[in-house]
Amino acid sequence: MKKNWNFIAGAFFTFLVAVYHVAVVIGGADWYRASGAGEELAAMAEAGSLYPPILGSILVLIFLSWSFYALSGAGLILRLPFLKFVLIAISTVFIIRGVYGFFVPVIVQTEYVASMGTSFWVGTSLMSLTIGLSYLTGLRKNWAYIAAKSS
């Protein structure tokens, strides 16, 4: 099987998303604000609440696991369980987030959404859509491998 550069790119960029979330947790309240996580999480971080770092850590683990699934789909690491289902789900989540994010600032008129700014929504939507499409393209290229022995 040839290397699937779409999955490799998806794994790399999903890993960068995980690293970014680590930086936000380490950076504290100002990073929560700058990342678009909102004033509420920033205030909780300033108050010493464990909720923001726990939430951030959960997101990091999710994105890291998604990176491993992309590498598994590319055939670079061992075959992970439920590979086909998980890769389809990851692709779907990223694509949905990418598409709906373009419309959030127009449809959802809240202070929280407005505080993040249009550039946040457009930027994160472009990133999500790009990552989701790389997973989808990877699925198309390696479908036979991914579908084989899938549960």
ABEGO torsion letter per residue (X at the ends): XBBBAAAAAAAAAAAAAAAAAAAAAAAEAAAAAAAGAEAAAAAAAAAGBAAAAAAAAAAAAAAAAAAAAAAAAAGABBBBBGAAAAAAAAAAAAAAAAAAAAAAAAABBBAAAAAAEAAAAAAAAAAAAAAAAAAAAAAAAAAAAAABGBX
